[in-house]
Amino acid sequence: MLISLNLFANVGIYADENNTTPLLVYGGNAALLATWLRLALSGIVTVIFGIELFALSRK
């Protein structure tokens, strides 16, 4: 999760410094949406595994 978030932030920094958009950096809507989806799924999986980890430690 942290690696994906860091890569996404670096693309944002690059786009800002070079006066472009993440849409152009990724090459289109499909790639940008796939990146957002990957980031969202990584977050959801992280939360689910965190809940499972704490549920197992309480038993």
ABEGO torsion letter per residue (X at the ends): XAAAAAAAAAAAAAAAAAGBBAAAAAGEAAAAAAAAAAAAAAAAAAAAAAAAAAAAAAX
